[in-house]
Amino acid sequence: MNFHSNNLCRLLHIEYPMIQAGMAGGPTTPELVSAVSNAGGLGTLAAAYLTPSEIRSAVRAIKASTNKPFAVNIFCAEMSDETNGWQEVHVILNRMRKKLGLPEKWKVEETINHVSEQFQVIIEEGVPIISTAFGTLPEKQMIMAKENGVKIISMVTTVREAIKAEQGGADIIVAQGSDAGGHRGTFDLRDHPNGANIGTFSLLPQVVDAVHVPVVAAGGIMDGRGVIAALALGAAGVQLGTAFLTVKESGAHPVYKKELLASTEESTVITKVFSGRPARGIKNTFIEEFEKNKINPMSFPAQNTATGDIRKEAAKQNNPEYMSLWAGQGTRLLTDQLSASDLIKKIIKEAEGTIKNITSSY
């Protein structure tokens, strides 16, 4: 397939209309980002939980490994802690801490807000593309980004959000369906407390019809068949997250990878108990224990900060039952131990085969 005339490829200066999603928490190592970009896709560094200095180091490591375009993903959400119900939350979390050998906690930890500094480092380091989740860049940051020639990718979960993103200056819109793993990109949880949960292939054509910028499909796309399906519905390209979690360059914990490969389309749920924002992940003991108490988690990012010690200790102990195992609904289609480059080649070959099968059947 020749993608050189593809709108997304021309706009981002990439070979294939394929974006590796920014997955916060460790999977998107500089090695993964540069490998995807070197293979002709767009690698994305998930920077939301990184300090400004960590972002700077990671961006420089990526640049040392590739001269191709790459993106950095940040959150555009309210980062002030709302801690209503923190006592009840810590009662539940302390039971989990006891099982992991952690000390109890009876205080609210403040989330450090690096958002402005993160953006400044991205601009200073000459990152060519910024992708955003949970909203769009504030007007001043959008103006600064545009003045520096930065392309903006905004993730949306409804048509209304897509229109708002385009009006706010987004160059590319990612239509994230409910199939997608990790956090829902919903802008305002007051409209959708559990995230806007519209399937990828229902959301995609409606967003395509509503905006005038290229639209990228995300959620449940794992192979070449998904690529062709998305393109047939008007997408200019696809964004894959879960598919890259098990490649060699992924920074996902080995136990996390094992759980992914053992999971099915029935394994995941959308939950707010880890971070305070709705996210799709493999159901485990943490989710079951928290949700059976019928206690609302704190809002993001307070809940995310409060559960951090449990998730980190569980990872140290190789205990998947208390880790956040973000995953989409297409996990039966995961491949094991391919490099990022080989995965991209595989998907492109599958897409070409799908086109041949379609044309030969008519």
C-alpha positions as CSV (number, residue, x, y, z in Angstrom):
1,M,0.0,0.0,0.0
2,N,1.2,3.5,-0.9
3,F,0.5,5.9,2.0
4,H,2.6,8.8,0.7
5,S,-0.5,10.7,-0.4
6,N,-2.2,10.0,3.0
7,N,-3.2,13.3,4.8
8,L,-1.9,12.1,8.1
9,C,1.4,10.9,6.7
10,R,2.0,14.2,4.9
11,L,1.1,16.3,7.9
12,L,3.3,14.4,10.3
13,H,6.1,13.4,7.8
14,I,5.7,9.7,8.6
15,E,5.7,6.7,6.3
16,Y,2.7,4.8,7.7
17,P,-0.5,6.3,9.2
18,M,0.1,4.6,12.5
19,I,0.6,6.3,15.9
20,Q,1.8,4.5,19.0
21,A,-0.3,5.7,21.8
22,G,1.2,7.6,24.8
23,M,0.7,5.2,27.7
24,A,1.6,6.8,31.0
25,G,3.2,4.8,33.7
26,G,6.3,3.3,32.1
27,P,5.5,1.3,28.9
28,T,6.6,4.1,26.4
29,T,10.3,4.0,26.9
30,P,12.5,6.1,24.7
31,E,13.5,2.9,23.0
32,L,9.9,2.1,22.1
33,V,9.2,5.6,20.9
34,S,12.3,5.8,18.7
35,A,11.8,2.3,17.4
36,V,8.2,3.1,16.2
37,S,9.4,6.3,14.6
38,N,12.3,4.6,12.9
39,A,9.9,2.0,11.5
40,G,7.8,4.6,9.8
41,G,5.1,5.2,12.4
42,L,4.8,8.0,15.0
43,G,6.2,7.1,18.4
44,T,4.8,8.9,21.4
45,L,6.4,9.5,24.8
46,A,3.9,9.4,27.6
47,A,5.0,12.3,29.8
48,A,2.1,13.0,32.1
49,Y,3.6,11.4,35.2
50,L,7.2,12.5,34.4
51,T,9.0,15.4,36.0
52,P,10.2,18.1,33.7
53,S,13.8,16.9,34.1
54,E,12.7,13.3,33.2
55,I,10.9,14.6,30.1
56,R,14.0,16.5,29.0
57,S,16.2,13.4,29.5
58,A,13.7,11.1,27.7
59,V,13.3,13.5,24.7
60,R,17.1,13.8,24.3
61,A,17.4,10.0,24.5
62,I,14.8,9.7,21.7
63,K,16.5,12.3,19.6
64,A,19.8,10.4,20.0
65,S,18.1,7.3,18.5
66,T,16.0,8.7,15.7
67,N,15.9,11.7,13.4
68,K,12.3,11.0,12.6
69,P,9.2,12.8,14.0
70,F,7.8,11.8,17.4
71,A,5.2,13.1,19.8
72,V,5.0,13.8,23.5
73,N,1.7,13.2,25.3
74,I,0.5,15.2,28.3
75,F,-2.7,15.5,30.3
76,C,-4.9,18.6,30.0
77,A,-6.9,17.9,33.1
78,E,-7.5,19.9,36.3
79,M,-4.6,18.8,38.6
80,S,-5.8,20.2,41.9
81,D,-6.5,17.5,44.4
82,E,-10.1,17.1,45.6
83,T,-10.0,14.7,48.5
84,N,-13.6,14.3,49.6
85,G,-14.0,10.9,51.3
86,W,-10.3,10.4,51.8
87,Q,-10.8,8.7,55.2
88,E,-13.1,6.0,53.8
89,V,-10.8,5.5,50.8
90,H,-7.7,4.9,53.1
91,V,-9.7,2.4,55.2
92,I,-9.9,0.3,52.0
93,L,-6.4,1.0,50.8
94,N,-4.9,0.2,54.2
95,R,-6.3,-3.3,54.0
96,M,-4.5,-3.8,50.7
97,R,-1.3,-2.2,52.2
98,K,-1.4,-4.8,55.0
99,K,-1.6,-7.6,52.5
100,L,1.5,-6.3,50.7
101,G,3.4,-5.5,53.9
102,L,3.2,-1.8,53.6
103,P,2.6,0.6,56.5
104,E,-0.8,2.2,56.9
105,K,-1.4,5.8,55.7
106,W,-3.8,8.3,57.3
107,K,-3.0,11.4,55.4
108,V,-3.6,13.0,52.1
109,E,-0.5,13.3,49.9
110,E,-0.4,16.4,47.7
111,T,0.0,15.8,44.0
112,I,2.8,17.8,42.5
113,N,1.5,19.8,39.6
114,H,4.2,20.0,36.8
115,V,1.9,20.8,33.9
116,S,3.2,24.2,33.0
117,E,6.8,23.1,33.5
118,Q,6.2,20.0,31.4
119,F,4.9,22.0,28.5
120,Q,7.8,24.5,28.7
121,V,10.4,21.7,28.5
122,I,8.6,20.2,25.5
123,I,8.8,23.5,23.7
124,E,12.4,24.1,24.8
125,E,13.5,20.7,23.5
126,G,11.9,21.3,20.1
127,V,9.4,18.4,20.2
128,P,7.6,18.5,16.9
129,I,4.3,17.0,18.0
130,I,2.2,17.3,21.2
131,S,-0.7,15.0,21.9
132,T,-3.2,15.7,24.6
133,A,-5.6,13.7,26.7
134,F,-8.6,14.9,28.9
135,G,-8.9,18.1,27.0
136,T,-7.1,20.6,24.8
137,L,-4.2,22.9,25.5
138,P,-5.0,26.2,27.1
139,E,-5.1,29.1,24.7
140,K,-1.8,30.6,25.6
141,Q,0.0,27.2,25.3
142,M,-1.7,26.5,22.0
143,I,-0.5,29.9,20.6
144,M,3.0,29.2,21.8
145,A,3.0,25.7,20.3
146,K,1.8,27.0,17.0
147,E,4.4,29.8,17.0
148,N,7.0,27.1,17.4
149,G,5.6,25.0,14.5
150,V,4.3,22.2,16.8
151,K,1.5,20.0,15.5
152,I,-1.2,19.2,18.0
153,I,-3.1,15.9,18.3
154,S,-6.1,15.9,20.6
155,M,-7.9,12.7,21.8
156,V,-11.7,12.8,22.0
157,T,-14.5,10.5,23.0
158,T,-17.5,12.3,21.5
159,V,-18.4,14.4,18.5
160,R,-18.9,17.4,20.8
161,E,-15.3,17.0,22.1
162,A,-14.1,16.7,18.5
163,I,-15.7,19.9,17.5
164,K,-14.3,21.7,20.6
165,A,-10.8,20.3,19.9
166,E,-10.9,21.5,16.3
167,Q,-12.0,24.9,17.3
168,G,-9.3,25.0,19.9
169,G,-6.6,24.5,17.3
170,A,-6.0,20.7,17.1
171,D,-4.4,19.7,13.8
172,I,-5.3,16.0,14.2
173,I,-8.1,14.4,16.3
174,V,-8.0,10.9,17.7
175,A,-11.4,9.4,18.1
176,Q,-11.0,7.1,21.1
177,G,-13.6,4.4,21.3
178,S,-14.7,2.6,24.4
179,D,-12.7,-0.5,23.2
180,A,-9.5,1.3,24.1
181,G,-7.3,0.4,27.1
182,G,-6.2,2.9,29.7
183,H,-7.8,6.1,30.6
184,R,-10.8,7.4,28.7
185,G,-10.0,10.7,27.1
186,T,-13.3,12.3,28.1
187,F,-12.9,16.0,28.6
188,D,-15.5,16.7,31.4
189,L,-16.6,13.9,33.7
190,R,-19.5,16.0,34.8
191,D,-21.1,15.1,31.4
192,H,-20.0,11.4,31.6
193,P,-19.0,10.3,35.1
194,N,-17.7,7.0,33.8
195,G,-16.3,8.4,30.6
196,A,-18.1,8.6,27.2
197,N,-18.2,4.9,26.2
198,I,-19.0,4.9,22.5
199,G,-17.5,2.1,20.4
200,T,-14.7,2.9,18.1
201,F,-16.5,2.1,14.9
202,S,-19.6,3.9,16.0
203,L,-17.7,7.0,17.1
204,L,-15.3,7.2,14.2
205,P,-17.5,8.0,11.2
206,Q,-19.5,10.5,13.2
207,V,-16.4,12.4,14.1
208,V,-15.1,12.3,10.6
209,D,-18.3,13.9,9.3
210,A,-18.2,16.6,12.0
211,V,-14.7,18.0,11.6
212,H,-12.4,19.2,8.9
213,V,-9.0,17.9,10.2
214,P,-7.6,14.4,9.8
215,V,-9.2,11.9,12.2
216,V,-7.3,8.9,13.7
217,A,-9.1,5.9,15.0
218,A,-8.2,4.4,18.4
219,G,-9.6,1.5,20.4
220,G,-9.5,-2.2,19.7
221,I,-7.3,-1.9,16.6
222,M,-4.7,-4.6,16.8
223,D,-3.9,-5.7,13.3
224,G,-4.1,-4.9,9.6
225,R,-7.8,-5.7,9.4
226,G,-8.5,-3.0,12.0
227,V,-6.4,-0.5,10.0
228,I,-8.4,-1.2,6.8
229,A,-11.7,-1.0,8.7
230,A,-10.8,2.3,10.1
231,L,-9.7,3.7,6.8
232,A,-12.9,2.5,5.2
233,L,-14.8,4.6,7.8
234,G,-13.0,7.7,6.9
235,A,-10.0,7.6,9.3
236,A,-6.7,9.1,8.1
237,G,-4.9,6.6,10.3
238,V,-4.9,4.6,13.5
239,Q,-3.5,4.8,17.0
240,L,-2.5,1.6,18.7
241,G,-1.7,1.3,22.4
242,T,-2.3,-2.2,23.7
243,A,-0.7,-3.8,20.6
244,F,2.6,-2.2,21.6
245,L,2.6,-3.3,25.2
246,T,4.1,-6.7,24.6
247,V,6.8,-5.7,22.1
248,K,10.4,-6.1,23.1
249,E,11.0,-2.3,23.6
250,S,8.0,-1.9,25.8
251,G,8.6,-0.9,29.4
252,A,5.6,-2.8,30.7
253,H,6.3,-5.0,33.7
254,P,7.0,-8.7,32.8
255,V,4.0,-9.7,34.9
256,Y,1.8,-7.1,33.2
257,K,2.8,-8.6,29.8
258,K,2.0,-12.1,31.1
259,E,-1.4,-11.0,32.2
260,L,-2.1,-9.3,28.9
261,L,-1.2,-12.4,26.9
262,A,-3.5,-14.5,29.2
263,S,-6.5,-12.2,28.9
264,T,-9.5,-12.1,26.6
265,E,-12.1,-9.7,25.3
266,E,-14.0,-10.4,28.5
267,S,-11.2,-9.6,30.9
268,T,-11.3,-5.9,31.1
269,V,-13.6,-3.4,32.9
270,I,-13.7,0.4,33.1
271,T,-13.0,1.6,36.6
272,K,-12.1,4.7,38.5
273,V,-10.6,3.0,41.5
274,F,-6.9,3.4,40.6
275,S,-6.7,7.0,39.5
276,G,-10.1,8.7,40.0
277,R,-10.7,8.9,36.3
278,P,-12.3,6.1,34.2
279,A,-9.9,3.7,32.6
280,R,-10.1,0.3,31.0
281,G,-8.0,-2.5,32.5
282,I,-7.9,-6.2,33.4
283,K,-10.1,-6.9,36.4
284,N,-8.1,-8.0,39.4
285,T,-8.3,-8.1,43.2
286,F,-7.6,-4.4,43.7
287,I,-10.6,-3.5,41.5
288,E,-12.9,-6.1,43.1
289,E,-11.9,-5.2,46.7
290,F,-12.4,-1.5,46.2
291,E,-15.6,-1.7,44.3
292,K,-17.3,-4.1,46.6
293,N,-17.2,-1.5,49.4
294,K,-19.4,0.9,47.4
295,I,-17.1,3.8,48.3
296,N,-16.4,6.4,45.7
297,P,-12.8,6.9,44.9
298,M,-11.3,10.4,45.3
299,S,-11.1,12.5,42.1
300,F,-8.1,12.5,39.8
301,P,-5.2,13.0,40.6
302,A,-5.7,12.6,44.3
303,Q,-6.8,8.9,44.0
304,N,-3.9,8.2,41.6
305,T,-1.5,9.6,44.2
306,A,-3.1,7.7,47.0
307,T,-2.8,4.4,45.3
308,G,0.7,4.9,44.0
309,D,2.5,3.1,46.9
310,I,0.3,0.0,46.5
311,R,0.8,-0.3,42.7
312,K,4.6,0.2,43.0
313,E,4.9,-2.4,45.8
314,A,2.8,-4.9,43.9
315,A,5.1,-4.5,40.9
316,K,8.1,-5.1,43.1
317,Q,6.5,-8.3,44.4
318,N,5.5,-9.4,40.9
319,N,1.9,-9.4,42.1
320,P,-0.5,-8.5,39.3
321,E,-3.5,-8.5,41.7
322,Y,-2.7,-5.0,42.9
323,M,-1.2,-3.5,39.8
324,S,-3.1,-1.3,37.3
325,L,-3.2,-3.6,34.2
326,W,-4.5,-1.2,31.5
327,A,-5.6,-3.0,28.4
328,G,-8.1,-2.7,25.5
329,Q,-10.6,-5.3,24.4
330,G,-8.6,-6.8,21.6
331,T,-6.1,-8.8,23.7
332,R,-6.6,-12.1,22.0
333,L,-4.8,-10.5,19.0
334,L,-1.7,-9.6,20.9
335,T,1.7,-10.9,19.7
336,D,4.5,-11.9,22.0
337,Q,8.2,-10.8,21.7
338,L,8.1,-9.1,18.4
339,S,10.1,-5.9,18.0
340,A,8.1,-2.7,17.4
341,S,9.5,-2.6,13.9
342,D,8.4,-6.2,13.2
343,L,4.9,-5.5,14.6
344,I,4.5,-2.5,12.3
345,K,5.7,-4.6,9.3
346,K,3.3,-7.3,10.3
347,I,0.3,-4.9,10.5
348,I,1.1,-3.3,7.1
349,K,1.4,-6.7,5.5
350,E,-1.9,-7.8,7.0
351,A,-3.5,-4.6,5.7
352,E,-2.2,-5.3,2.2
353,G,-3.5,-8.8,2.4
354,T,-6.9,-7.6,3.6
355,I,-7.2,-5.2,0.6
356,K,-6.3,-8.1,-1.7
357,N,-8.9,-10.4,-0.1
358,I,-11.6,-7.7,-0.5
359,T,-10.8,-6.9,-4.1
360,S,-10.5,-10.5,-5.1
361,S,-14.0,-11.3,-3.7
362,Y,-15.7,-8.9,-6.0
